[in-house]
């Protein structure tokens, strides 16, 4: 089950999106949205895919353009592009009337923005190390004048990453993020919200999950802070907690 099946979805703009879709018999589907510069090979996506198979629930995950084996170069795209692609593939591939969205880091931002787009079908939302509006709140606000000047001039700023590499930051990424900001909004949600954040997350502070909880207005919101969790939240303990809550959502939905 953990072996990735390679399939490609062609968007209206002729972009090739690598995806995996496993159809289950239950009338429910889970959509997993990965984070910035991630792909479909991580521990979280494998664990969630496994849970869905065991529960006979449909599962969809895909890689945005410029990520993994999807087409395009990372620096040519931004948040707004990935939101559009996500909406398109979800609408084309998912045929069930009930969807649980799971977003990791940037994926939680994208998923939150998508709520209005596919709201009638959503029956649950899980945010993992949520990073809403990070291009503005974490990046741009903290960049020096020198770095901002570099980006405005159309050059790439290699922002250091805690994963021993760097993020190539472009004006496209910043501007696209500015088009998609959600922390200044209120999004009505008539479904459960479950947010997870590690207190040892050096990439995105746990305050971002708290702020997101104030954006996604629900009568059933829970935030789980994991004392030893980092940004990836991929240890056995982290994944077990996420799995427990996902299974509870399954039970309450089916």
C-alpha positions as CSV (number, residue, x, y, z in Angstrom):
1,X,0.0,0.0,0.0
2,X,2.9,2.4,0.7
3,X,4.3,2.0,-2.7
4,X,3.4,5.1,-4.7
5,X,1.4,4.5,-7.9
6,X,2.3,7.1,-10.4
7,X,-0.7,8.8,-12.2
8,X,-0.9,12.2,-13.8
9,X,-3.8,14.7,-13.9
10,X,-3.8,17.3,-16.7
11,X,-5.1,20.7,-15.6
12,X,-6.9,23.2,-17.8
13,X,-3.5,25.0,-18.2
14,X,-1.9,21.7,-19.3
15,X,0.1,21.3,-16.1
16,X,0.8,17.6,-15.2
17,X,0.0,16.9,-11.6
18,X,1.3,13.6,-10.1
19,X,-1.4,12.1,-7.9
20,X,-2.6,9.0,-6.1
21,X,-6.2,8.1,-5.8
22,X,-7.4,5.0,-4.0
23,X,-11.2,4.4,-4.2
24,X,-13.0,3.0,-1.2
25,X,-16.5,1.6,-0.8
26,X,-17.5,4.0,2.0
27,X,-19.2,7.4,0.9
28,X,-16.3,9.4,2.2
29,X,-13.0,10.7,0.8
30,X,-9.9,12.1,2.4
31,X,-7.8,14.7,0.6
32,X,-4.2,15.2,1.8
33,X,-2.5,18.5,0.9
34,X,1.3,18.5,1.5
35,X,3.6,21.3,2.6
36,X,6.0,23.6,0.8
37,X,8.7,21.7,-1.2
38,X,7.3,18.4,0.0
39,X,5.9,15.5,-2.0
40,X,4.0,12.2,-1.7
41,X,6.8,10.2,-0.1
42,X,6.5,11.5,3.5
43,X,5.5,9.6,6.6
44,X,2.3,11.5,7.1
45,X,0.9,10.8,3.7
46,X,1.8,7.1,3.9
47,X,0.2,6.8,7.4
48,X,-3.0,8.5,6.3
49,X,-3.2,6.5,3.1
50,X,-2.9,3.3,5.1
51,X,-5.6,4.3,7.5
52,X,-8.0,5.1,4.6
53,X,-7.3,1.8,3.0
54,X,-8.0,-0.1,6.2
55,X,-11.2,1.9,6.7
56,X,-12.3,1.4,3.0
57,X,-12.4,5.2,2.5
58,X,-11.3,6.9,-0.7
59,X,-7.9,8.8,-0.5
60,X,-6.5,11.5,-2.8
61,X,-3.1,13.1,-2.6
62,X,-1.1,15.0,-5.2
63,X,1.9,17.1,-5.8
64,X,1.6,20.8,-6.8
65,X,3.4,22.1,-9.8
66,X,7.1,22.5,-9.1
67,X,6.9,19.7,-6.4
68,X,7.9,16.1,-6.6
69,X,7.3,14.7,-10.1
70,X,4.6,17.1,-11.2
71,X,5.5,19.4,-14.1
72,X,7.0,22.9,-13.8
73,X,9.7,24.7,-11.9
74,X,9.1,25.6,-8.3
75,X,10.0,29.3,-8.7
76,X,7.4,29.8,-11.5
77,X,4.5,29.2,-9.1
78,X,2.9,30.4,-5.9
79,X,0.1,29.7,-3.4
80,X,-2.7,31.0,-5.7
81,X,-1.6,28.6,-8.4
82,X,-1.6,25.7,-6.1
83,X,-5.0,26.6,-4.7
84,X,-6.5,26.6,-8.2
85,X,-4.8,23.2,-9.1
86,X,-6.1,21.7,-5.8
87,X,-9.6,22.8,-6.4
88,X,-9.5,21.5,-10.0
89,X,-8.2,18.0,-9.2
90,X,-10.5,17.6,-6.2
91,X,-13.6,18.4,-8.2
92,X,-12.6,16.1,-11.1
93,X,-11.4,13.1,-9.1
94,X,-13.6,13.0,-6.0
95,X,-17.1,11.9,-6.7
96,X,-18.3,11.2,-3.2
97,X,-20.4,13.9,-1.4
98,X,-18.4,13.9,1.8
99,X,-14.7,15.0,2.1
100,X,-12.3,15.4,4.9
101,X,-9.4,17.7,4.1
102,X,-6.0,17.2,5.8
103,X,-3.4,19.9,5.2
104,X,0.2,19.8,6.4
105,X,1.9,23.2,7.0
106,X,1.3,25.1,3.7
107,X,-1.3,22.5,2.8
108,X,-3.4,23.6,5.8
109,X,-3.4,27.2,4.4
110,X,-4.4,25.9,1.0
111,X,-7.1,23.6,2.5
112,X,-8.5,26.5,4.6
113,X,-8.8,28.7,1.5
114,X,-10.5,25.8,-0.4
115,X,-13.2,25.5,2.3
116,X,-15.4,28.2,0.6
117,X,-14.7,26.6,-2.8
118,X,-15.9,23.1,-1.9
119,X,-17.7,23.8,1.4
120,X,-20.8,21.8,0.7
121,X,-18.8,18.6,0.6
122,X,-16.5,19.1,3.6
123,X,-17.4,17.2,6.7
124,X,-14.0,17.6,8.6
125,X,-10.8,19.5,8.5
126,X,-7.4,18.6,10.0
127,X,-4.5,21.0,10.1
128,X,-1.0,19.7,10.9
129,X,1.6,22.3,11.8
130,X,-0.6,24.9,10.1
131,X,1.2,27.8,8.3
132,X,-1.5,30.2,7.1
133,X,-0.2,33.3,5.4
134,X,3.4,32.3,6.1
135,X,4.7,34.1,3.0
136,X,3.7,37.4,4.7
137,X,3.8,36.6,8.4
138,X,7.0,34.5,8.6
139,X,8.9,35.5,5.5
140,X,8.2,39.0,4.3
141,X,7.7,40.7,7.7
142,X,11.0,39.3,8.9
143,X,13.2,39.8,5.8
144,X,15.8,42.5,5.9
145,X,15.6,45.5,3.6
146,X,18.5,43.9,1.6
147,X,16.6,40.7,1.1
148,X,13.3,42.5,0.1
149,X,15.3,44.6,-2.4
150,X,16.7,41.4,-3.9
151,X,13.3,39.8,-4.3
152,X,11.7,42.9,-5.7
153,X,14.5,43.0,-8.3
154,X,13.3,39.6,-9.5
155,X,16.1,37.6,-8.0
156,X,15.8,34.4,-5.9
157,X,16.5,34.6,-2.2
158,X,17.8,31.3,-0.8
159,X,16.1,31.2,2.6
160,X,17.8,28.8,5.0
161,X,15.7,25.8,6.1
162,X,15.8,23.8,9.3
163,X,15.9,20.7,7.0
164,X,19.5,21.4,6.0
165,X,18.6,23.0,2.7
166,X,16.9,26.2,1.5
167,X,13.7,27.6,0.2
168,X,14.0,29.6,-3.1
169,X,11.9,32.7,-2.4
170,X,10.7,34.7,-5.3
171,X,8.5,37.7,-5.8
172,X,6.0,35.3,-7.4
173,X,5.7,33.3,-4.2
174,X,5.3,36.5,-2.1
175,X,2.8,38.2,-4.4
176,X,0.8,35.0,-4.9
177,X,0.6,34.6,-1.1
178,X,-0.6,38.1,-0.7
179,X,-3.5,37.2,-3.1
180,X,-4.5,34.3,-0.9
181,X,-4.3,35.6,2.7
182,X,-6.8,34.2,5.2
183,X,-5.8,35.3,8.7
184,X,-7.9,38.5,8.2
185,X,-11.0,36.5,7.4
186,X,-13.7,34.5,9.1
187,X,-14.7,31.2,7.4
188,X,-17.9,29.6,8.7
189,X,-17.4,25.8,9.1
190,X,-20.3,23.5,10.0
191,X,-17.9,20.6,10.6
192,X,-15.2,19.5,13.1
193,X,-11.8,21.3,13.1
194,X,-8.8,19.4,14.4
195,X,-5.5,21.2,14.6
196,X,-2.1,19.7,15.6
197,X,1.1,21.6,16.4
198,X,4.4,20.7,17.9
199,X,5.7,22.9,20.7
200,X,9.3,22.4,19.4
201,X,8.4,23.6,15.9
202,X,11.2,25.9,14.9
203,X,9.7,26.6,11.5
204,X,6.1,27.7,12.3
205,X,5.2,28.9,15.8
206,X,2.2,27.2,17.5
207,X,0.4,30.6,17.6
208,X,-0.4,30.1,13.9
209,X,-2.7,27.2,14.8
210,X,-4.4,29.3,17.4
211,X,-4.9,32.1,14.9
212,X,-6.3,29.6,12.3
213,X,-8.8,28.4,14.9
214,X,-10.1,31.9,15.1
215,X,-10.5,32.0,11.3
216,X,-12.2,28.7,10.9
217,X,-15.4,29.3,12.9
218,X,-16.8,25.9,14.1
219,X,-18.7,24.7,17.1
220,X,-16.4,21.8,17.3
221,X,-12.7,22.9,17.3
222,X,-9.9,21.2,19.1
223,X,-6.2,22.0,19.1
224,X,-3.6,19.4,20.1
225,X,-0.2,20.6,21.2
226,X,2.5,18.0,21.2
227,X,5.2,18.8,23.7
228,X,8.1,17.1,21.8
229,X,6.7,17.6,18.3
230,X,8.7,19.5,15.6
231,X,7.4,20.9,12.4
232,X,7.1,17.5,10.6
233,X,5.0,15.8,13.3
234,X,6.1,12.5,11.8
235,X,7.2,10.4,14.8
236,X,5.2,7.3,15.8
237,X,3.6,9.3,18.7
238,X,2.7,12.2,16.5
239,X,1.2,10.0,13.8
240,X,-0.7,7.9,16.4
241,X,-2.5,11.0,17.8
242,X,-3.4,12.2,14.3
243,X,-4.6,8.7,13.4
244,X,-6.8,8.5,16.5
245,X,-8.6,11.8,15.7
246,X,-9.0,10.9,12.0
247,X,-10.6,7.6,12.9
248,X,-13.0,9.4,15.3
249,X,-14.0,11.7,12.4
250,X,-14.6,8.6,10.3
251,X,-16.8,7.1,13.0
252,X,-18.9,10.3,13.5
253,X,-19.3,10.9,9.8
254,X,-20.2,7.4,8.4
